[in-house]
Structures are given as C-alpha cells and as structure tokens.
Amino acid sequence: TLGSFSHYQDCSLVVALALTATTFACADDDKDLPAAAVERVEAVMRTLGCKGYEEVEVEDNGYIEIDDAKCEFGTMDIKLDPDGKIVLMSAY
C-alpha cells in the first residue's frame, strides 16, 4: 500500500543508490555549525533526496535537528543521533 513502511524503505533505497551532487540552501546561522555536523547533515540530505532546509541546530547532547528539510516526498523535520543516523522524521 502507498502508506506502508515497506514503500518508504523501497524509495529510500532507490534514492540512496542514486546519490548525486546536491546544492543545499542553508540558513545564515548554519555557518556556525561544526564541520562534522555539516557533513552528517549533507550526507542525510543527499540520501533522502532533499534539496534544502530552514535551519539546523546541534543540541547539547550531540543530536542534530534539521528543520523544514525540502525533500522529494515532502517537507520534513529530521533528527539525527551524534553518529548521523536518523532517529526521527516527521512530516507536516
């Protein structure tokens, strides 16, 4: 079915296999992000087929929040653990 988890897994796999160079639209305050956080954000954005975001914030515990990521499947808020793995994605 369209809303099944398997459908999104299949889409993510296809996108991940078709990685391409992507230009990211960054908010002005993202210039202060640590280089390691920028690398993690860009890797996730490429994998998901996202082309930009409103804001990125690194929390005190090392988790990274990507607000309003502009992805092929909609606008998403994405949370990454300190290793850059997605722990939460929410659409609105």
C-alpha positions in Angstrom: 0.0 0.0 0.0 1.0 3.6 -0.5 1.3 4.3 3.2 3.2 1.2 4.1 6.7 1.3 5.7 8.0 -1.0 3.0 7.1 1.6 0.3 9.2 4.2 2.1 12.0 1.7 2.6 12.0 1.0 -1.2 12.0 4.7 -2.0 14.9 5.4 0.4 16.9 2.5 -1.1 16.3 3.8 -4.6 17.3 7.4 -3.6 20.4 6.1 -1.7 21.5 4.2 -4.8 21.1 7.2 -7.0 23.3 9.7 -5.0 24.1 12.8 -6.9 25.7 16.1 -6.0 23.2 18.4 -4.4 23.2 22.1 -3.7 21.9 22.9 -0.2 20.1 26.0 0.8 21.4 26.9 4.2 20.1 29.3 6.8 22.6 32.1 7.7 23.1 30.9 11.2 24.2 27.5 10.0 27.6 28.9 9.3 28.5 28.3 13.0 27.8 24.5 12.8 30.8 22.2 13.4 32.2 20.7 10.2 31.3 17.2 11.4 27.7 18.2 11.8 27.6 19.8 8.3 29.0 16.6 6.8 26.3 14.5 8.6 23.5 16.8 7.5 24.7 16.8 3.9 25.0 13.0 3.8 21.5 12.5 5.1 20.1 15.2 2.8 21.7 13.5 -0.3 20.5 10.1 0.7 16.9 11.3 1.2 16.9 13.4 -2.0 16.4 16.7 0.0 17.5 20.0 -1.5 17.5 22.4 1.4 16.3 23.2 4.9 15.2 26.1 7.0 17.5 25.6 10.0 19.9 23.1 11.6 20.7 23.0 15.3 23.1 20.9 17.2 21.8 20.1 20.7 24.0 19.9 23.8 23.7 16.0 23.7 25.1 16.0 20.1 21.8 15.3 18.4 21.2 17.3 15.2 17.8 18.8 14.3 17.1 19.6 10.7 14.0 21.8 10.4 11.9 22.0 7.3 14.0 19.8 5.1 12.7 20.1 1.5 12.6 16.5 0.4 11.2 14.8 -2.8 8.4 13.3 -0.6 7.5 16.5 1.3 8.8 18.9 3.9 10.2 17.1 6.9 11.8 17.7 10.3 14.6 15.2 10.8 16.6 14.4 13.9 20.0 12.7 13.8 21.9 11.0 16.6 25.5 12.1 17.2 26.7 9.5 14.6 24.4 10.9 11.9 21.8 8.2 12.0 18.2 9.2 11.6 16.3 8.7 14.8 13.1 10.7 13.9 11.4 12.0 10.8 8.2 13.9 10.9 6.1 15.3 8.0 3.7 18.1 8.3 
